Amino acid sequence: MEAGRASGRPVLVYFSAPWCYLCRKMQRLVFPDPAVSAMMGREFILAAVDVSRQERVKELYAITEVPTTIFLDAQGEPVLRLRGYLDRRSLTRAMRYVFQGQYRRLDWDAYCRRN
């Protein structure tokens, strides 16, 4: 959170577990995509949480299923929570929604209908 505050960039927190098939699928097929990884590295502070090892963080963010992706604004406030597998298109849409600040004027469903 400190890195987000210092840089003014939002934080992308990815919650997963080693036993989770969909988590491994995202890590294998989505995150390495050049467009996805470039946007992630340029626009966000990244954090990965293994819920099987970091129980306290899991509880703090009320994680009940993995994968879960939570976007925090630069002040550390949650602005979007997405549960389940996200393909390249869905993750890219979510990242644009957050880093462009669309969450300040549109809820997620309205944004998805427009984009």
Biopython code that builds the backbone (N, CA, C, O; Angstrom):
import numpy as np
from Bio.PDB.StructureBuilder import StructureBuilder

atoms = [
    (1, "MET", "N", (0.818, -1.190, 0.000)),
    (1, "MET", "CA", (0.000, 0.000, 0.000)),
    (1, "MET", "C", (0.864, 1.256, 0.000)),
    (1, "MET", "O", (0.531, 2.268, -0.617)),
    (2, "GLU", "N", (1.987, 1.157, 0.714)),
    (2, "GLU", "CA", (2.895, 2.306, 0.751)),
    (2, "GLU", "C", (3.418, 2.643, -0.642)),
    (2, "GLU", "O", (3.538, 3.817, -0.995)),
    (3, "ALA", "N", (3.727, 1.622, -1.432)),
    (3, "ALA", "CA", (4.231, 1.865, -2.787)),
    (3, "ALA", "C", (3.168, 2.551, -3.639)),
    (3, "ALA", "O", (3.488, 3.418, -4.453)),
    (4, "GLY", "N", (1.909, 2.168, -3.456)),
    (4, "GLY", "CA", (0.823, 2.809, -4.180)),
    (4, "GLY", "C", (0.685, 4.272, -3.799)),
    (4, "GLY", "O", (0.539, 5.135, -4.666)),
    (5, "ARG", "N", (0.731, 4.549, -2.512)),
    (5, "ARG", "CA", (0.630, 5.935, -2.053)),
    (5, "ARG", "C", (1.801, 6.765, -2.569)),
    (5, "ARG", "O", (1.618, 7.894, -3.024)),
    (6, "ALA", "N", (3.000, 6.201, -2.496)),
    (6, "ALA", "CA", (4.194, 6.938, -2.908)),
    (6, "ALA", "C", (4.204, 7.214, -4.408)),
    (6, "ALA", "O", (4.654, 8.274, -4.844)),
    (7, "SER", "N", (3.712, 6.266, -5.193)),
    (7, "SER", "CA", (3.764, 6.416, -6.649)),
    (7, "SER", "C", (2.502, 7.052, -7.222)),
    (7, "SER", "O", (2.510, 7.555, -8.345)),
    (8, "GLY", "N", (1.416, 7.027, -6.444)),
    (8, "GLY", "CA", (0.141, 7.524, -6.956)),
    (8, "GLY", "C", (-0.555, 6.534, -7.878)),
    (8, "GLY", "O", (-1.550, 6.869, -8.521)),
    (9, "ARG", "N", (-0.026, 5.304, -7.940)),
    (9, "ARG", "CA", (-0.614, 4.285, -8.808)),
    (9, "ARG", "C", (-1.520, 3.363, -8.008)),
    (9, "ARG", "O", (-1.286, 3.136, -6.821)),
    (10, "PRO", "N", (-2.557, 2.828, -8.653)),
    (10, "PRO", "CA", (-3.405, 1.849, -7.979)),
    (10, "PRO", "C", (-2.652, 0.530, -7.793)),
    (10, "PRO", "O", (-1.610, 0.292, -8.403)),
    (11, "VAL", "N", (-3.215, -0.312, -6.936)),
    (11, "VAL", "CA", (-2.613, -1.599, -6.598)),
    (11, "VAL", "C", (-3.527, -2.707, -7.106)),
    (11, "VAL", "O", (-4.742, -2.656, -6.916)),
    (12, "LEU", "N", (-2.937, -3.701, -7.749)),
    (12, "LEU", "CA", (-3.655, -4.897, -8.186)),
    (12, "LEU", "C", (-3.200, -6.023, -7.273)),
    (12, "LEU", "O", (-2.021, -6.376, -7.254)),
    (13, "VAL", "N", (-4.136, -6.589, -6.513)),
    (13, "VAL", "CA", (-3.828, -7.683, -5.597)),
    (13, "VAL", "C", (-4.483, -8.947, -6.136)),
    (13, "VAL", "O", (-5.702, -9.011, -6.297)),
    (14, "TYR", "N", (-3.664, -9.943, -6.411)),
    (14, "TYR", "CA", (-4.130, -11.207, -6.971)),
    (14, "TYR", "C", (-4.040, -12.281, -5.894)),
    (14, "TYR", "O", (-2.950, -12.602, -5.420)),
    (15, "PHE", "N", (-5.180, -12.831, -5.511)),
    (15, "PHE", "CA", (-5.265, -13.867, -4.490)),
    (15, "PHE", "C", (-5.397, -15.225, -5.178)),
    (15, "PHE", "O", (-6.277, -15.430, -6.014)),
    (16, "SER", "N", (-4.512, -16.141, -4.813)),
    (16, "SER", "CA", (-4.523, -17.465, -5.440)),
    (16, "SER", "C", (-4.057, -18.507, -4.437)),
    (16, "SER", "O", (-3.748, -18.195, -3.287)),
    (17, "ALA", "N", (-4.014, -19.750, -4.897)),
    (17, "ALA", "CA", (-3.501, -20.862, -4.092)),
    (17, "ALA", "C", (-2.852, -21.869, -5.041)),
    (17, "ALA", "O", (-3.280, -21.999, -6.188)),
    (18, "PRO", "N", (-1.835, -22.574, -4.582)),
    (18, "PRO", "CA", (-1.143, -23.514, -5.462)),
    (18, "PRO", "C", (-2.027, -24.659, -5.949)),
    (18, "PRO", "O", (-1.770, -25.216, -7.015)),
    (19, "TRP", "N", (-3.054, -25.018, -5.198)),
    (19, "TRP", "CA", (-3.939, -26.118, -5.568)),
    (19, "TRP", "C", (-5.048, -25.680, -6.530)),
    (19, "TRP", "O", (-5.830, -26.515, -6.984)),
    (20, "CYS", "N", (-5.125, -24.405, -6.840)),
    (20, "CYS", "CA", (-6.228, -23.846, -7.632)),
    (20, "CYS", "C", (-5.915, -23.923, -9.132)),
    (20, "CYS", "O", (-5.003, -23.256, -9.620)),
    (21, "TYR", "N", (-6.679, -24.739, -9.847)),
    (21, "TYR", "CA", (-6.479, -24.912, -11.281)),
    (21, "TYR", "C", (-6.660, -23.598, -12.047)),
    (21, "TYR", "O", (-5.836, -23.265, -12.898)),
    (22, "LEU", "N", (-7.729, -22.847, -11.755)),
    (22, "LEU", "CA", (-7.983, -21.600, -12.481)),
    (22, "LEU", "C", (-6.919, -20.535, -12.181)),
    (22, "LEU", "O", (-6.611, -19.703, -13.033)),
    (23, "CYS", "N", (-6.372, -20.569, -10.982)),
    (23, "CYS", "CA", (-5.279, -19.644, -10.650)),
    (23, "CYS", "C", (-4.071, -19.944, -11.527)),
    (23, "CYS", "O", (-3.477, -19.042, -12.117)),
    (24, "ARG", "N", (-3.718, -21.211, -11.603)),
    (24, "ARG", "CA", (-2.567, -21.602, -12.428)),
    (24, "ARG", "C", (-2.820, -21.293, -13.900)),
    (24, "ARG", "O", (-1.904, -20.914, -14.630)),
    (25, "LYS", "N", (-4.067, -21.458, -14.328)),
    (25, "LYS", "CA", (-4.414, -21.158, -15.722)),
    (25, "LYS", "C", (-4.218, -19.665, -16.015)),
    (25, "LYS", "O", (-3.667, -19.303, -17.055)),
    (26, "MET", "N", (-4.669, -18.801, -15.097)),
    (26, "MET", "CA", (-4.448, -17.360, -15.276)),
    (26, "MET", "C", (-2.958, -17.047, -15.308)),
    (26, "MET", "O", (-2.505, -16.258, -16.137)),
    (27, "GLN", "N", (-2.202, -17.655, -14.416)),
    (27, "GLN", "CA", (-0.772, -17.397, -14.355)),
    (27, "GLN", "C", (-0.051, -17.889, -15.609)),
    (27, "GLN", "O", (0.970, -17.326, -16.003)),
    (28, "ARG", "N", (-0.576, -18.921, -16.224)),
    (28, "ARG", "CA", (0.054, -19.496, -17.410)),
    (28, "ARG", "C", (-0.376, -18.812, -18.700)),
    (28, "ARG", "O", (0.441, -18.624, -19.601)),
    (29, "LEU", "N", (-1.672, -18.432, -18.800)),
    (29, "LEU", "CA", (-2.210, -17.940, -20.063)),
    (29, "LEU", "C", (-2.471, -16.437, -20.124)),
    (29, "LEU", "O", (-2.392, -15.842, -21.199)),
    (30, "VAL", "N", (-2.775, -15.825, -19.004)),
    (30, "VAL", "CA", (-3.199, -14.419, -19.012)),
    (30, "VAL", "C", (-2.054, -13.476, -18.642)),
    (30, "VAL", "O", (-1.745, -12.559, -19.402)),
    (31, "PHE", "N", (-1.433, -13.685, -17.506)),
    (31, "PHE", "CA", (-0.401, -12.759, -17.033)),
    (31, "PHE", "C", (0.789, -12.623, -17.981)),
    (31, "PHE", "O", (1.318, -11.519, -18.112)),
    (32, "PRO", "N", (1.236, -13.689, -18.647)),
    (32, "PRO", "CA", (2.383, -13.537, -19.555)),
    (32, "PRO", "C", (2.066, -12.821, -20.872)),
    (32, "PRO", "O", (2.987, -12.435, -21.592)),
    (33, "ASP", "N", (0.795, -12.639, -21.195)),
    (33, "ASP", "CA", (0.439, -11.958, -22.439)),
    (33, "ASP", "C", (1.135, -10.598, -22.461)),
    (33, "ASP", "O", (1.052, -9.853, -21.484)),
    (34, "PRO", "N", (1.822, -10.260, -23.560)),
    (34, "PRO", "CA", (2.592, -9.014, -23.601)),
    (34, "PRO", "C", (1.776, -7.753, -23.302)),
    (34, "PRO", "O", (2.251, -6.864, -22.596)),
    (35, "ALA", "N", (0.564, -7.669, -23.829)),
    (35, "ALA", "CA", (-0.258, -6.477, -23.583)),
    (35, "ALA", "C", (-0.690, -6.402, -22.119)),
    (35, "ALA", "O", (-0.688, -5.326, -21.520)),
    (36, "VAL", "N", (-1.059, -7.541, -21.553)),
    (36, "VAL", "CA", (-1.486, -7.585, -20.153)),
    (36, "VAL", "C", (-0.315, -7.238, -19.237)),
    (36, "VAL", "O", (-0.438, -6.374, -18.369)),
    (37, "SER", "N", (0.808, -7.903, -19.428)),
    (37, "SER", "CA", (1.942, -7.676, -18.532)),
    (37, "SER", "C", (2.485, -6.249, -18.656)),
    (37, "SER", "O", (2.919, -5.663, -17.665)),
    (38, "ALA", "N", (2.462, -5.691, -19.865)),
    (38, "ALA", "CA", (2.920, -4.305, -20.032)),
    (38, "ALA", "C", (2.016, -3.341, -19.269)),
    (38, "ALA", "O", (2.503, -2.449, -18.574)),
    (39, "MET", "N", (0.706, -3.520, -19.397)),
    (39, "MET", "CA", (-0.230, -2.634, -18.706)),
    (39, "MET", "C", (-0.109, -2.800, -17.191)),
    (39, "MET", "O", (-0.142, -1.818, -16.449)),
    (40, "MET", "N", (0.030, -4.034, -16.741)),
    (40, "MET", "CA", (0.157, -4.287, -15.304)),
    (40, "MET", "C", (1.396, -3.580, -14.749)),
    (40, "MET", "O", (1.329, -2.909, -13.719)),
    (41, "GLY", "N", (2.508, -3.736, -15.432)),
    (41, "GLY", "CA", (3.754, -3.168, -14.950)),
    (41, "GLY", "C", (3.812, -1.655, -15.026)),
    (41, "GLY", "O", (4.455, -1.006, -14.201)),
    (42, "ARG", "N", (3.139, -1.098, -16.016)),
    (42, "ARG", "CA", (3.181, 0.347, -16.236)),
    (42, "ARG", "C", (2.198, 1.094, -15.344)),
    (42, "ARG", "O", (2.514, 2.178, -14.853)),
    (43, "GLU", "N", (1.028, 0.540, -15.129)),
    (43, "GLU", "CA", (-0.059, 1.278, -14.483)),
    (43, "GLU", "C", (-0.326, 0.894, -13.030)),
    (43, "GLU", "O", (-1.022, 1.627, -12.328)),
    (44, "PHE", "N", (0.203, -0.227, -12.563)),
    (44, "PHE", "CA", (-0.164, -0.745, -11.245)),
    (44, "PHE", "C", (1.043, -1.130, -10.417)),
    (44, "PHE", "O", (2.115, -1.443, -10.936)),
    (45, "ILE", "N", (0.835, -1.097, -9.120)),
    (45, "ILE", "CA", (1.709, -1.777, -8.172)),
    (45, "ILE", "C", (1.092, -3.163, -8.027)),
    (45, "ILE", "O", (-0.114, -3.281, -7.812)),
    (46, "LEU", "N", (1.891, -4.197, -8.140)),
    (46, "LEU", "CA", (1.376, -5.569, -8.140)),
    (46, "LEU", "C", (1.670, -6.271, -6.824)),
    (46, "LEU", "O", (2.742, -6.118, -6.240)),
    (47, "ALA", "N", (0.685, -7.046, -6.371)),
    (47, "ALA", "CA", (0.864, -7.869, -5.177)),
    (47, "ALA", "C", (0.165, -9.199, -5.411)),
    (47, "ALA", "O", (-0.967, -9.235, -5.894)),
    (48, "ALA", "N", (0.832, -10.282, -5.074)),
    (48, "ALA", "CA", (0.251, -11.616, -5.174)),
    (48, "ALA", "C", (0.173, -12.196, -3.768)),
    (48, "ALA", "O", (1.123, -12.106, -2.991)),
    (49, "VAL", "N", (-0.970, -12.789, -3.457)),
    (49, "VAL", "CA", (-1.179, -13.363, -2.132)),
    (49, "VAL", "C", (-1.550, -14.826, -2.284)),
    (49, "VAL", "O", (-2.546, -15.158, -2.925)),
    (50, "ASP", "N", (-0.752, -15.692, -1.698)),
    (50, "ASP", "CA", (-1.051, -17.116, -1.629)),
    (50, "ASP", "C", (-1.907, -17.315, -0.380)),
    (50, "ASP", "O", (-1.401, -17.246, 0.740)),
    (51, "VAL", "N", (-3.197, -17.561, -0.571)),
    (51, "VAL", "CA", (-4.118, -17.627, 0.567)),
    (51, "VAL", "C", (-3.833, -18.809, 1.483)),
    (51, "VAL", "O", (-4.240, -18.799, 2.645)),
    (52, "SER", "N", (-3.144, -19.822, 0.981)),
    (52, "SER", "CA", (-2.817, -20.968, 1.834)),
    (52, "SER", "C", (-1.662, -20.648, 2.787)),
    (52, "SER", "O", (-1.450, -21.360, 3.768)),
    (53, "ARG", "N", (-0.920, -19.582, 2.500)),
    (53, "ARG", "CA", (0.217, -19.188, 3.355)),
    (53, "ARG", "C", (-0.032, -17.883, 4.104)),
    (53, "ARG", "O", (0.586, -17.639, 5.141)),
    (54, "GLN", "N", (-0.918, -17.054, 3.598)),
    (54, "GLN", "CA", (-1.138, -15.735, 4.195)),
    (54, "GLN", "C", (-2.589, -15.602, 4.664)),
    (54, "GLN", "O", (-3.378, -14.823, 4.129)),
    (55, "GLU", "N", (-2.898, -16.386, 5.673)),
    (55, "GLU", "CA", (-4.254, -16.468, 6.217)),
    (55, "GLU", "C", (-4.751, -15.105, 6.718)),
    (55, "GLU", "O", (-5.919, -14.764, 6.532)),
    (56, "ARG", "N", (-3.884, -14.345, 7.338)),
    (56, "ARG", "CA", (-4.286, -13.037, 7.881)),
    (56, "ARG", "C", (-4.741, -12.093, 6.772)),
    (56, "ARG", "O", (-5.760, -11.415, 6.909)),
    (57, "VAL", "N", (-3.991, -12.050, 5.681)),
    (57, "VAL", "CA", (-4.353, -11.188, 4.553)),
    (57, "VAL", "C", (-5.640, -11.697, 3.915)),
    (57, "VAL", "O", (-6.497, -10.905, 3.524)),
    (58, "LYS", "N", (-5.774, -13.003, 3.812)),
    (58, "LYS", "CA", (-7.006, -13.609, 3.281)),
    (58, "LYS", "C", (-8.219, -13.160, 4.096)),
    (58, "LYS", "O", (-9.248, -12.788, 3.530)),
    (59, "GLU", "N", (-8.101, -13.193, 5.386)),
    (59, "GLU", "CA", (-9.194, -12.776, 6.261)),
    (59, "GLU", "C", (-9.444, -11.273, 6.176)),
    (59, "GLU", "O", (-10.593, -10.833, 6.155)),
    (60, "LEU", "N", (-8.377, -10.492, 6.126)),
    (60, "LEU", "CA", (-8.493, -9.037, 6.049)),
    (60, "LEU", "C", (-9.322, -8.614, 4.834)),
    (60, "LEU", "O", (-10.126, -7.685, 4.919)),
    (61, "TYR", "N", (-9.122, -9.297, 3.707)),
    (61, "TYR", "CA", (-9.845, -8.953, 2.480)),
    (61, "TYR", "C", (-11.060, -9.847, 2.227)),
    (61, "TYR", "O", (-11.663, -9.789, 1.155)),
    (62, "ALA", "N", (-11.419, -10.670, 3.209)),
    (62, "ALA", "CA", (-12.605, -11.533, 3.138)),
    (62, "ALA", "C", (-12.620, -12.365, 1.853)),
    (62, "ALA", "O", (-13.612, -12.391, 1.125)),
    (63, "ILE", "N", (-11.510, -13.038, 1.594)),
    (63, "ILE", "CA", (-11.398, -13.876, 0.405)),
    (63, "ILE", "C", (-12.057, -15.218, 0.689)),
    (63, "ILE", "O", (-11.651, -15.941, 1.598)),
    (64, "THR", "N", (-13.077, -15.542, -0.096)),
    (64, "THR", "CA", (-13.792, -16.803, 0.077)),
    (64, "THR", "C", (-13.590, -17.755, -1.090)),
    (64, "THR", "O", (-13.965, -18.924, -1.010)),
    (65, "GLU", "N", (-13.003, -17.264, -2.169)),
    (65, "GLU", "CA", (-12.699, -18.128, -3.307)),
    (65, "GLU", "C", (-11.508, -17.570, -4.065)),
    (65, "GLU", "O", (-11.219, -16.374, -4.025)),
    (66, "VAL", "N", (-10.834, -18.463, -4.750)),
    (66, "VAL", "CA", (-9.697, -18.067, -5.578)),
    (66, "VAL", "C", (-9.919, -18.607, -6.981)),
    (66, "VAL", "O", (-10.551, -19.650, -7.150)),
    (67, "PRO", "N", (-9.417, -17.920, -7.971)),
    (67, "PRO", "CA", (-8.726, -16.647, -7.870)),
    (67, "PRO", "C", (-9.684, -15.496, -7.575)),
    (67, "PRO", "O", (-10.850, -15.525, -7.970)),
    (68, "THR", "N", (-9.184, -14.504, -6.888)),
    (68, "THR", "CA", (-9.879, -13.237, -6.682)),
    (68, "THR", "C", (-8.871, -12.133, -6.964)),
    (68, "THR", "O", (-7.721, -12.197, -6.529)),
    (69, "THR", "N", (-9.316, -11.126, -7.693)),
    (69, "THR", "CA", (-8.477, -9.982, -8.016)),
    (69, "THR", "C", (-9.126, -8.740, -7.428)),
    (69, "THR", "O", (-10.286, -8.442, -7.714)),
    (70, "ILE", "N", (-8.382, -8.022, -6.613)),
    (70, "ILE", "CA", (-8.892, -6.801, -5.998)),
    (70, "ILE", "C", (-8.013, -5.639, -6.442)),
    (70, "ILE", "O", (-6.785, -5.713, -6.397)),
    (71, "PHE", "N", (-8.663, -4.576, -6.868)),
    (71, "PHE", "CA", (-7.970, -3.350, -7.252)),
    (71, "PHE", "C", (-8.187, -2.330, -6.151)),
    (71, "PHE", "O", (-9.315, -2.101, -5.714)),
    (72, "LEU", "N", (-7.097, -1.720, -5.707)),
    (72, "LEU", "CA", (-7.139, -0.680, -4.687)),
    (72, "LEU", "C", (-6.698, 0.625, -5.324)),
    (72, "LEU", "O", (-5.822, 0.634, -6.189)),
    (73, "ASP", "N", (-7.304, 1.728, -4.896)),
    (73, "ASP", "CA", (-6.827, 3.019, -5.398)),
    (73, "ASP", "C", (-5.479, 3.332, -4.743)),
    (73, "ASP", "O", (-4.999, 2.568, -3.905)),
    (74, "ALA", "N", (-4.888, 4.432, -5.121)),
    (74, "ALA", "CA", (-3.546, 4.773, -4.620)),
    (74, "ALA", "C", (-3.520, 4.969, -3.102)),
    (74, "ALA", "O", (-2.455, 4.887, -2.489)),
    (75, "GLN", "N", (-4.680, 5.227, -2.490)),
    (75, "GLN", "CA", (-4.752, 5.384, -1.036)),
    (75, "GLN", "C", (-5.023, 4.058, -0.325)),
    (75, "GLN", "O", (-5.113, 4.016, 0.902)),
    (76, "GLY", "N", (-5.152, 2.974, -1.100)),
    (76, "GLY", "CA", (-5.365, 1.662, -0.502)),
    (76, "GLY", "C", (-6.816, 1.277, -0.311)),
    (76, "GLY", "O", (-7.102, 0.261, 0.322)),
    (77, "GLU", "N", (-7.743, 2.063, -0.844)),
    (77, "GLU", "CA", (-9.171, 1.745, -0.720)),
    (77, "GLU", "C", (-9.599, 0.829, -1.869)),
    (77, "GLU", "O", (-9.270, 1.096, -3.025)),
    (78, "PRO", "N", (-10.331, -0.250, -1.562)),
    (78, "PRO", "CA", (-10.798, -1.150, -2.618)),
    (78, "PRO", "C", (-11.769, -0.434, -3.563)),
    (78, "PRO", "O", (-12.691, 0.250, -3.119)),
    (79, "VAL", "N", (-11.547, -0.602, -4.867)),
    (79, "VAL", "CA", (-12.445, 0.010, -5.853)),
    (79, "VAL", "C", (-13.098, -1.033, -6.757)),
    (79, "VAL", "O", (-14.114, -0.749, -7.390)),
    (80, "LEU", "N", (-12.529, -2.234, -6.826)),
    (80, "LEU", "CA", (-13.120, -3.289, -7.660)),
    (80, "LEU", "C", (-12.637, -4.639, -7.160)),
    (80, "LEU", "O", (-11.450, -4.837, -6.902)),
    (81, "ARG", "N", (-13.588, -5.574, -7.027)),
    (81, "ARG", "CA", (-13.290, -6.951, -6.623)),
    (81, "ARG", "C", (-13.895, -7.865, -7.671)),
    (81, "ARG", "O", (-15.094, -7.809, -7.945)),
    (82, "LEU", "N", (-13.050, -8.710, -8.256)),
    (82, "LEU", "CA", (-13.515, -9.661, -9.269)),
    (82, "LEU", "C", (-13.141, -11.065, -8.829)),
    (82, "LEU", "O", (-11.980, -11.354, -8.540)),
    (83, "ARG", "N", (-14.138, -11.930, -8.783)),
    (83, "ARG", "CA", (-13.915, -13.318, -8.370)),
    (83, "ARG", "C", (-13.857, -14.210, -9.599)),
    (83, "ARG", "O", (-14.572, -13.997, -10.578)),
    (84, "GLY", "N", (-13.001, -15.199, -9.528)),
    (84, "GLY", "CA", (-12.937, -16.199, -10.578)),
    (84, "GLY", "C", (-11.901, -15.888, -11.639)),
    (84, "GLY", "O", (-11.170, -14.900, -11.567)),
    (85, "TYR", "N", (-11.867, -16.757, -12.615)),
    (85, "TYR", "CA", (-10.908, -16.662, -13.720)),
    (85, "TYR", "C", (-11.222, -15.446, -14.576)),
    (85, "TYR", "O", (-12.378, -15.203, -14.924)),
    (86, "LEU", "N", (-10.190, -14.684, -14.911)),
    (86, "LEU", "CA", (-10.328, -13.546, -15.815)),
    (86, "LEU", "C", (-9.488, -13.822, -17.050)),
    (86, "LEU", "O", (-8.284, -14.055, -16.948)),
    (87, "ASP", "N", (-10.121, -13.797, -18.214)),
    (87, "ASP", "CA", (-9.346, -13.944, -19.441)),
    (87, "ASP", "C", (-8.652, -12.618, -19.750)),
    (87, "ASP", "O", (-8.835, -11.633, -19.034)),
    (88, "ARG", "N", (-7.861, -12.599, -20.811)),
    (88, "ARG", "CA", (-7.089, -11.389, -21.147)),
    (88, "ARG", "C", (-7.987, -10.171, -21.315)),
    (88, "ARG", "O", (-7.704, -9.095, -20.788)),
    (89, "ARG", "N", (-9.066, -10.358, -22.053)),
    (89, "ARG", "CA", (-9.979, -9.243, -22.331)),
    (89, "ARG", "C", (-10.602, -8.693, -21.038)),
    (89, "ARG", "O", (-10.661, -7.480, -20.839)),
    (90, "SER", "N", (-11.059, -9.584, -20.178)),
    (90, "SER", "CA", (-11.705, -9.169, -18.926)),
    (90, "SER", "C", (-10.725, -8.463, -17.996)),
    (90, "SER", "O", (-11.065, -7.448, -17.388)),
    (91, "LEU", "N", (-9.518, -8.993, -17.884)),
    (91, "LEU", "CA", (-8.529, -8.368, -17.010)),
    (91, "LEU", "C", (-8.108, -7.012, -17.558)),
    (91, "LEU", "O", (-7.956, -6.054, -16.800)),
    (92, "THR", "N", (-7.921, -6.931, -18.859)),
    (92, "THR", "CA", (-7.545, -5.658, -19.477)),
    (92, "THR", "C", (-8.640, -4.619, -19.278)),
    (92, "THR", "O", (-8.345, -3.461, -18.980)),
    (93, "ARG", "N", (-9.892, -5.014, -19.439)),
    (93, "ARG", "CA", (-11.024, -4.102, -19.221)),
    (93, "ARG", "C", (-11.026, -3.597, -17.779)),
    (93, "ARG", "O", (-11.224, -2.407, -17.534)),
    (94, "ALA", "N", (-10.807, -4.497, -16.835)),
    (94, "ALA", "CA", (-10.796, -4.109, -15.418)),
    (94, "ALA", "C", (-9.646, -3.153, -15.117)),
    (94, "ALA", "O", (-9.817, -2.177, -14.388)),
    (95, "MET", "N", (-8.483, -3.439, -15.679)),
    (95, "MET", "CA", (-7.342, -2.550, -15.442)),
    (95, "MET", "C", (-7.607, -1.161, -16.011)),
    (95, "MET", "O", (-7.282, -0.161, -15.372)),
    (96, "ARG", "N", (-8.193, -1.086, -17.202)),
    (96, "ARG", "CA", (-8.520, 0.224, -17.786)),
    (96, "ARG", "C", (-9.517, 0.976, -16.910)),
    (96, "ARG", "O", (-9.362, 2.173, -16.672)),
    (97, "TYR", "N", (-10.534, 0.274, -16.435)),
    (97, "TYR", "CA", (-11.559, 0.855, -15.566)),
    (97, "TYR", "C", (-10.918, 1.520, -14.343)),
    (97, "TYR", "O", (-11.307, 2.618, -13.944)),
    (98, "VAL", "N", (-9.939, 0.842, -13.761)),
    (98, "VAL", "CA", (-9.309, 1.357, -12.544)),
    (98, "VAL", "C", (-8.290, 2.451, -12.864)),
    (98, "VAL", "O", (-8.373, 3.539, -12.293)),
    (99, "PHE", "N", (-7.340, 2.198, -13.752)),
    (99, "PHE", "CA", (-6.270, 3.191, -13.935)),
    (99, "PHE", "C", (-6.751, 4.446, -14.630)),
    (99, "PHE", "O", (-6.127, 5.497, -14.486)),
    (100, "GLN", "N", (-7.855, 4.373, -15.389)),
    (100, "GLN", "CA", (-8.414, 5.589, -15.988)),
    (100, "GLN", "C", (-9.330, 6.332, -15.019)),
    (100, "GLN", "O", (-9.819, 7.417, -15.331)),
    (101, "GLY", "N", (-9.561, 5.745, -13.840)),
    (101, "GLY", "CA", (-10.409, 6.389, -12.842)),
    (101, "GLY", "C", (-11.890, 6.327, -13.159)),
    (101, "GLY", "O", (-12.669, 7.106, -12.610)),
    (102, "GLN", "N", (-12.293, 5.421, -14.027)),
    (102, "GLN", "CA", (-13.710, 5.297, -14.393)),
    (102, "GLN", "C", (-14.581, 4.933, -13.189)),
    (102, "GLN", "O", (-15.765, 5.270, -13.164)),
    (103, "TYR", "N", (-14.019, 4.258, -12.204)),
    (103, "TYR", "CA", (-14.780, 3.860, -11.021)),
    (103, "TYR", "C", (-15.316, 5.066, -10.246)),
    (103, "TYR", "O", (-16.246, 4.927, -9.451)),
    (104, "ARG", "N", (-14.743, 6.234, -10.471)),
    (104, "ARG", "CA", (-15.213, 7.435, -9.773)),
    (104, "ARG", "C", (-16.561, 7.907, -10.291)),
    (104, "ARG", "O", (-17.288, 8.595, -9.575)),
    (105, "ARG", "N", (-16.909, 7.547, -11.533)),
    (105, "ARG", "CA", (-18.173, 8.034, -12.082)),
    (105, "ARG", "C", (-19.116, 6.947, -12.586)),
    (105, "ARG", "O", (-20.295, 7.214, -12.816)),
    (106, "LEU", "N", (-18.614, 5.719, -12.761)),
    (106, "LEU", "CA", (-19.455, 4.622, -13.235)),
    (106, "LEU", "C", (-19.245, 3.397, -12.357)),
    (106, "LEU", "O", (-18.120, 3.100, -11.958)),
    (107, "ASP", "N", (-20.336, 2.681, -12.055)),
    (107, "ASP", "CA", (-20.122, 1.407, -11.384)),
    (107, "ASP", "C", (-19.653, 0.393, -12.438)),
    (107, "ASP", "O", (-19.769, 0.630, -13.640)),
    (108, "TRP", "N", (-19.129, -0.724, -11.970)),
    (108, "TRP", "CA", (-18.515, -1.719, -12.845)),
    (108, "TRP", "C", (-19.483, -2.224, -13.914)),
    (108, "TRP", "O", (-19.107, -2.336, -15.081)),
    (109, "ASP", "N", (-20.719, -2.528, -13.533)),
    (109, "ASP", "CA", (-21.691, -3.047, -14.498)),
    (109, "ASP", "C", (-21.984, -2.032, -15.600)),
    (109, "ASP", "O", (-22.063, -2.399, -16.772)),
    (110, "ALA", "N", (-22.143, -0.779, -15.239)),
    (110, "ALA", "CA", (-22.396, 0.263, -16.238)),
    (110, "ALA", "C", (-21.196, 0.407, -17.162)),
    (110, "ALA", "O", (-21.365, 0.569, -18.370)),
    (111, "TYR", "N", (-20.010, 0.353, -16.622)),
    (111, "TYR", "CA", (-18.801, 0.441, -17.440)),
    (111, "TYR", "C", (-18.737, -0.728, -18.439)),
    (111, "TYR", "O", (-18.422, -0.533, -19.613)),
    (112, "CYS", "N", (-19.036, -1.925, -17.966)),
    (112, "CYS", "CA", (-18.996, -3.098, -18.850)),
    (112, "CYS", "C", (-20.035, -2.992, -19.975)),
    (112, "CYS", "O", (-19.771, -3.422, -21.098)),
    (113, "ARG", "N", (-21.177, -2.441, -19.693)),
    (113, "ARG", "CA", (-22.198, -2.277, -20.744)),
    (113, "ARG", "C", (-21.709, -1.306, -21.802)),
    (113, "ARG", "O", (-22.047, -1.466, -22.975)),
    (114, "ARG", "N", (-20.936, -0.317, -21.433)),
    (114, "ARG", "CA", (-20.429, 0.677, -22.370)),
    (114, "ARG", "C", (-19.180, 0.214, -23.105)),
    (114, "ARG", "O", (-18.930, 0.637, -24.234)),
    (115, "ASN", "N", (-18.402, -0.644, -22.476)),
    (115, "ASN", "CA", (-17.126, -1.072, -23.044)),
    (115, "ASN", "C", (-17.137, -2.554, -23.269)),
    (115, "ASN", "O", (-16.149, -3.114, -23.744)),
]
sb = StructureBuilder()
sb.init_structure("model")
sb.init_model(0)
sb.init_chain("A")
sb.init_seg("    ")
for serial, (resi, resn, name, xyz) in enumerate(atoms, 1):
    if name == "N":
        sb.init_residue(resn, " ", resi, " ")
    sb.init_atom(name, np.array(xyz, "f"), 0.0, 1.0, " ", f" {name:<3s}", serial, name[0])
structure = sb.get_structure()
